[in-house]
Amino acid sequence: MTAAETLPFTAQDFLDWESLQPTKHEYVQGETFAMAGASDAHVTISLNLATALKQHLRGTPCRSYIADMKVRAQAVDAYFYPDVFVTYSPADAGRDSAKEEPTLVVEVLSPSTAAYDRGLKFEYYRSLPSLQEYVLVDAERQSVEVFRRNPAGQWVLFPHGPGTTVELASVDLRLPMAAVYEDVALQAPVKLPGNWPI
């Protein structure tokens, strides 16, 4: 992301301004950030997950969304565009341009955003009382990290690698890793002396 504006916006200023822009922007505490384009792998992984969630949730009041729908994190004065998210909230069903009560949020990592998605952005998402799982999917190798809020309110990591099944407990979905990465051409890992991949 790059800073799009330096003057502080209110949240309403941002919504009014962004509706006139040709590209999407995220908003955090008065600053806006342009959303960069995504790679083929990034888009394919997002579509795979969104499709699986849509099929799994069919016939329920739950809704899954992809990157064009905003999530509002009111407690930290922010708006984000998650790659994929799910909400069970009846109130969200009546909100047209931004949802406020996601249960599951998925971000597909790219080299330019991975540190932010793992760090500060995750901190912002944790301000959402409704959020039960935060999922990070690597677009360069088969690796999925599921962070799940336990009954004590602590976030516990459940890592998944090649050949495993990803469990999304918040939506009661189990998805083989092969389905997450279907049609994704991953680069072979670089081999170091001693056969240590990087």
C-alpha positions in Angstrom: 0.0 0.0 0.0 1.1 3.6 -0.6 -0.2 6.7 1.1 -2.8 8.3 -1.2 -3.6 11.3 0.9 -1.7 13.2 3.7 -4.5 15.4 4.9 -6.5 13.7 7.7 -9.9 12.4 6.7 -12.8 11.6 8.9 -14.4 8.2 8.2 -17.2 10.0 6.4 -14.8 12.1 4.4 -13.1 8.9 3.3 -16.4 7.2 2.2 -17.5 10.3 0.2 -14.0 10.7 -1.4 -13.5 7.0 -2.2 -16.9 6.7 -4.0 -15.4 9.1 -6.6 -12.1 7.2 -7.1 -11.3 4.8 -9.9 -9.3 2.5 -7.5 -9.9 1.1 -4.0 -8.3 2.5 -0.9 -8.1 1.4 2.7 -8.5 3.9 5.5 -6.8 3.9 8.9 -7.2 6.7 11.4 -7.4 9.6 9.0 -5.1 8.3 6.3 -5.9 6.5 3.1 -3.9 3.9 1.3 -4.2 2.8 -2.4 -4.7 -0.9 -2.9 -2.1 -2.4 -5.2 -2.9 -5.0 -7.9 -2.7 -8.7 -7.1 -0.8 -11.5 -8.7 -2.5 -14.5 -10.5 -1.7 -16.7 -7.5 -3.3 -14.2 -5.1 -6.5 -13.9 -7.1 -6.8 -17.6 -7.7 -6.4 -18.5 -4.1 -8.9 -15.9 -3.1 -11.4 -17.2 -5.7 -10.8 -20.8 -4.5 -11.6 -19.9 -0.9 -14.5 -17.7 -1.7 -16.0 -20.4 -3.9 -15.6 -23.1 -1.3 -17.2 -20.8 1.4 -20.1 -19.8 -0.9 -20.9 -23.4 -1.6 -20.5 -24.4 2.0 -22.7 -21.6 3.3 -25.5 -21.9 0.7 -28.9 -22.1 2.3 -27.7 -20.4 5.6 -28.1 -16.8 6.6 -24.3 -16.4 6.4 -22.7 -14.5 3.6 -19.2 -14.7 2.1 -17.6 -11.7 0.4 -14.5 -11.0 -1.7 -12.2 -8.1 -2.1 -14.7 -5.5 -3.2 -16.6 -5.3 0.1 -15.2 -3.2 3.0 -15.0 -4.2 6.6 -15.3 -1.4 9.1 -13.3 -1.7 12.3 -15.0 1.1 14.2 -12.9 0.8 17.4 -9.7 1.7 15.6 -11.3 4.1 13.0 -10.5 1.9 10.0 -11.9 0.4 6.8 -10.3 -2.6 5.1 -10.9 -4.7 2.0 -10.1 -8.3 3.1 -9.5 -10.8 0.3 -12.3 -13.0 1.7 -14.5 -12.8 4.7 -17.7 -14.2 6.2 -20.4 -12.6 8.3 -23.3 -14.2 10.2 -24.6 -10.9 11.4 -28.3 -9.9 10.6 -27.2 -6.3 11.0 -24.5 -6.8 8.3 -27.2 -8.0 5.9 -28.7 -4.6 6.0 -25.4 -2.7 5.6 -24.7 -2.0 1.9 -21.2 -0.7 1.5 -19.3 -2.0 4.5 -19.8 -4.8 7.0 -18.9 -4.5 10.7 -19.3 -8.0 12.2 -17.2 -10.5 10.3 -16.7 -13.9 11.9 -13.9 -15.0 9.5 -11.3 -12.9 7.7 -8.8 -14.2 5.1 -5.8 -12.3 3.8 -3.7 -13.7 1.0 -0.1 -12.7 1.6 2.0 -10.9 -0.9 5.7 -9.9 -0.4 4.8 -6.2 -0.1 2.0 -6.7 2.5 2.9 -9.8 4.5 4.5 -8.0 7.4 1.6 -5.6 7.7 -1.0 -8.4 7.4 0.8 -10.4 10.2 1.4 -7.4 12.4 -0.5 -4.1 12.6 -3.4 -5.2 10.4 -4.0 -8.2 12.5 -4.0 -6.0 15.6 -6.6 -3.8 14.0 -8.8 -6.8 13.1 -8.5 -8.1 16.7 -10.5 -5.1 17.7 -13.6 -6.6 16.1 -15.5 -8.5 18.8 -17.3 -10.7 16.2 -14.0 -12.0 14.7 -13.3 -15.7 15.5 -10.7 -16.6 13.0 -8.0 -14.7 11.0 -6.4 -16.7 8.2 -3.2 -15.9 6.4 -2.5 -17.7 3.1 0.9 -17.6 1.5 0.7 -17.0 -2.3 4.2 -18.3 -2.9 4.2 -21.7 -1.1 1.6 -24.0 0.4 1.3 -22.5 3.9 -1.9 -21.5 5.7 -1.9 -20.0 9.2 -5.2 -20.0 11.0 -5.4 -17.8 14.1 -8.4 -18.7 16.2 -9.8 -16.9 19.2 -10.2 -19.3 22.2 -12.8 -18.9 24.9 -10.4 -16.9 27.0 -10.0 -14.4 24.2 -6.5 -15.5 23.3 -5.4 -16.0 19.7 -4.0 -19.4 19.0 -2.1 -20.3 15.8 -3.0 -23.5 13.8 -0.4 -23.8 11.0 -1.1 -26.0 7.9 1.4 -27.2 5.3 1.3 -29.3 2.1 -0.9 -32.4 2.2 -2.9 -31.2 5.3 -6.6 -30.2 5.7 -7.3 -26.6 6.7 -10.0 -26.4 9.4 -12.0 -23.2 9.6 -13.9 -23.8 12.8 -15.8 -20.5 12.7 -17.7 -21.7 9.6 -17.4 -25.5 10.3 -15.5 -26.1 7.0 -12.6 -28.4 6.4 -10.7 -27.8 3.1 -7.8 -29.8 1.7 -4.7 -27.8 1.1 -4.9 -28.9 -2.6 -8.3 -27.2 -2.9 -6.9 -23.9 -1.5 -4.1 -24.0 -4.1 -6.0 -25.4 -7.0 -4.8 -24.0 -10.3 -2.0 -22.1 -8.6 1.5 -22.5 -10.2 3.9 -22.2 -7.2 7.6 -21.8 -7.8 9.8 -24.6 -6.6 11.6 -23.8 -3.4 15.3 -22.8 -3.7 17.6 -25.6 -2.5 20.6 -24.7 -0.3 23.5 -27.0 0.3 22.4 -29.8 2.6 18.9 -29.8 1.0 17.5 -27.0 3.2 14.7 -25.3 1.3 14.0 -21.6 1.7 
